[in-house]
């Protein structure tokens, strides 16, 4: 069966991304919470208390400095534009909701609920670290593996699928190295379960400029073929390595499950009358 890309899936589901974006834009910028005050105005009022404002002095300054220049009718719109806006509004809203603000007849959780509904509708999930939230495509293997790893690495596994990671080989390289280091401790067990898988993983991480410098001709680990790869080709191999690492973690997890099932079988059979 031919694999459909994400845009095709959305099209088949008849999801109007632009309409969803404009609904959220209206809720944030135009709905009145109190007299002549929108939720954006409230966020501006409380800007001094915003923990991630850096050295910015106003919400307008914050938007200009970080490039959060969202328009009601954007001319260059795609799914990443929608996700960026959802992240922007979500993080501002999470901070401001619950503050002592007078907002009669306003459901203070409605904007949060709206964002979560949009993200769920297009197949994205929340990932939070240091009280900041991003939204990434649902990946069942990534979710399963993330639940088995330490919190800092758990987030990295999920973050790998975020659209901002596309083309960022440095960040992808760092995540793959962390995954490889985590697998190293279970390398012997993995080798017993699947020798070919173990061999592939550690060959890739040791020869694709992940764990070692394989692209500098002065390096003892230099690999000419890797050094001559285009950025796009190397990224493809990074993504394949990521998928293989996830498969390795799931293989290890399944082995644990198999062992527990075996114990249960033995217990049941032993207690037969």
N, C-alpha and C positions, 0 to 999 in steps of 0.2 A: 504494500500500500504506500502510495506517495505521501510523504510527510508535508502537511500544510504549515506554512509559516504563521507567526503570531497574528499578523495583519489579516490573513485570510480567515483565521479562526474568529477574530472580532467581527469581520464583515459578515460571516455566516451567522453570527449570533445577533446581527442587526443592532449593534451598539453604536449610538451616535456620540462619539467622543467629544466633538465640539459642543454639542448641546449639553452634555454633562459638565463640561468646563464652564460654560456660560451660566448655568444654574448656580454653580458654586461661586462664581465671580459675583453674581448678584447678591447671594447670601452674605458674602464677606464685605462687599463694598457699598451695597445700596439698601439692604434691609435696616430699618431704624430699630435700634435697641432701646433707646430712650429718645427724647425730643431732639431731632436733627442729628443724632449720633449713630453712625454705623458701627459694625463690629471692628472694622479697620480703624475707625476713629478711637474706639476704646483701646485698641492695641497701641495706637500712637500715644494716648494719654498715659499708658503704663510702660512706655518704652524704657524709661530710666531703670526700671526693675528687671528688664529682660536679661536673663543670665548669659545669653549667647550674642549679645549686641556688639561685643568687642569694644572698639573705640568710637563707634558711630554715635551720633548725637540726636538722631531722630529716625523714625521709621522710613521717611523718604530718603534720608542719607544712607540708611542700611540697605534699602532697595537699590539705590544707585551704585553703592560700593560693591555689593555682591552680585549685581546684575539681575536682580529679581524684578524685571521690568515687564510685568504681565499686562496685556491689553484685553479689553472686553471682546474685541473682534480681531484676534491675531491673524496676520496674513501668512505667517510661516508656522503652521500648527501641525503637531503630530502627537503621538501618545506620550512621548517624553515631556513635551510641554505640559500636558495634563498632569502627569505624575509629579513634575517639579512644582506645579502650583498646589497640588494636594499636599505635598510635603511642607511647603511654605506656610499655607494656611493652617494645617494640622498642628505644626509645632508652635506657631503663635497662639493658636486657640487653646492648646493644652495648658500653656502658661497662664493665659488670661482667664480661662473659665474657673469660677470659684472665687475670684477676687470680689471684694465688696463693691459691685457696680450696680447702679440702679437700671434695671432693664425690664420693665413691666411687659407681661404678655409675650415674653421671649423664652423659648425653650433653649436653655444654655447649652444643652448637649446636641442640639439639632445639627449644627455645622460639623461636629465630630462624627455624628452618625451618618450624615450625608457623605462625607469623605470615605468612611469605612464601607458604605454601601457601593460607592463608585468603584473603589479598589477591589472589592469582592466581585463585582459584576465583570470586571475586566481580568480577573484572575491574579490579583496581586495580594501580598500579605505584608503586615507590619514587621519591621525589624528595628529594635530600639537599643541604643547604647549611649551611656552618659546622658540620659534624659533627652536624647534627640532621636527622632524617628524617621526612617526612610521606608519606601515601599518598593518591593521587588517581586518579580514574577514567581508564582508558586512553583516550586520544584519539589516533588515529593521525596526524591532521594536526598536533596539538600536539607529538607526539614527533618527527615529521619536521622541523618548523620549529625546535624547540629544539636539534636537532643542528647546525643551521646558524648559530646565534647565539652571541655571547660568553657565558661561563658565568653571569654574573649575570643576564642577560636570559633565558638558557635556562631557568633555574629559575623565573623569573617566568611564562614561558609555560605551564609545567607547573602551577605553583601556582594559576593562575587557575581551574583546575577543582576545587580543594579545597573541601570543603563549608563551611569557615570563611569563604570569600570571599563566600558568598551573603549578599546584603544589605549588604555592605561596599563602598559606592560609592567611597569614598576610595581604597581599595586597588586596586579595579578601574580607577579613573580613572588612577592612577599607572602601572599596567601598560600600559594603552592608550596613554598618552603616550609611554612608552618604545618601544613597538612603532612608533608613528607616527614618532618621531624616527629610528628605524632605517630605516624605509621612505623617509624624506625623501631620504636619500642616493641612493636608487635610483628616485626619482620619475620622472625622465625616461625611464629604461628601462621602467618599469612603464607609463607613458603610451603608449609605442610598442607595447607588447604588448597592453594592454587599456585603452583610454582611459576607458571607462565605469567600470571598476574603480578606476582611479586617481582619477577625479573623485569617486566615491562615498566612498572612504576619507577623503580629505582634507576633503571637505565634512562628514562625520560628526565627525571629530576636532576640527574647527575650530568646530563649531556645537552640540556636545552637552556643553558644559562640561567638556571634556577638556583641550584646550590653552589655551583662553581662558575667562574668566569670562563665561558666557552667561546667568547667572541673576540677577545683581545689576543692578537697574534703573539704577544709576549708571554701569555699565560701558559703554564704547563698543561692546562686542561683545554687548550684551544681546539675547537672543532671547526674546520673550514666550512663544512656544509651548513652549520648553524650560523656562522658569522655571515654567510652570504644569503641567508634567508631574508625575505622582505619582512617588514613589520607585521603585515597582514598574515603571512604564512606562519610566523612565529606565534602570533596570537591564536591562530587556529589550533596549533599544537598545545598551547597553554590550556585552551578550553577543553581539548581532548584529555589532557593530563588531569585536569580538574574532575572530569566525569569519571575517569578511571580510578582516581583516588576515592571518590564517593562510592564507587562499586566495591573497592577494597574494604572500606569501613563497613559496608552493608554485608559483605562476605564474612567478616569477622563477627558481626552482630548475629548473623544467621547461624554461625557455628555455635555461639553461646546458646541460642534458642534450641538448636538441635540437641545439645548436651542436656539441657533441662528437660526436653521431651523424652530423651532416653532415660533419664533418671525417673521421670514419672511413669514411663512404661514399666520399668523394672519394679517400681513400688507397687503398681497395680497388679502386675503378674505375680509378684511375691505374695500378695495378700489374697490370692484366689482361694476359695474354699474347695 
